[in-house]
Amino acid sequence: MSPSTNGNRIALSLSREEAWIAHAALLDAGAAAVDAGDDAPAQCRPIRRIERDRALDADGAVLLRDALVEYLGDAPVRDRAPGRALFRRADDAIEATPQSTARGPQEF
């Protein structure tokens, strides 16, 4: 079953383990953005929404998906299978969102 969408919001229903993986991936992506000179990395917005168990907007879901692509390349073994499952759900939800302007899925 695909994740529910409400307008431009995407509810992914993360397990506790998936939320930790999403958090780690977004933190890594945010740190890379800071290292590149960004004072307010966009990756912080989805982290706050995930921590509050709230739906992501399409941009937040894209940030999560892209962060997972980068994170899963060097992720701890325990994070790989649930991270890939989360990636697939996020990607499916992005593609199902009518206003999606996101790039196509990426491989990791």
C-alpha positions, -999 to +999 in steps of 0.1 A: +000+000+000+014+034-009+018+061+017-011+084+021-010+119+006-031+149+015-027+176-010+010+184-010+016+165+023+031+130+024+025+108+055+051+081+056+043+064+089+078+058+100+087+030+125+110+041+153+139+024+135+131+042+102+127+075+120+163+071+134+176+063+099+158+093+084+172+115+112+207+103+106+205+107+069+191+142+071+217+152+097+245+140+075+230+158+045+226+190+066+261+188+078+274+184+043+253+215+033+268+235+062+303+224+051+294+237+017+286+271+032+248+269+038+239+286+071+204+272+072+203+238+055+169+228+042+173+193+057+164+207+092+128+212+082+120+175+076+139+165+107+116+186+128+085+172+111+097+136+115+104+141+152+068+154+157+054+125+136+039+149+111+035+146+073+062+159+051+056+183+022+068+172-012+101+192-008+107+175+025+101+141+011+125+149-018+151+160+008+146+128+027+149+106-004+180+124-016+196+122+019+188+085+020+206+080-013+238+095+001+235+079+036+228+044+024+260+042+004+280+041+037+253+032+062+258+007+090+246-027+079+217-026+104+204+005+086+205-007+050+174-029+046+150-006+066+166+025+049+161+010+014+125+002+023+120+038+035+137+051+004+113+031-018+082+044+001+094+080+000+101+077-037+067+061-044+050+088-024+069+116-043+059+101-076+023+098-066+021+135-055+004+154-083+025+186-079+057+166-078+086+184-096+111+160-081+138+143-100+133+106-108+145+079-084+182+075-078+201+043-073+224+037-043 
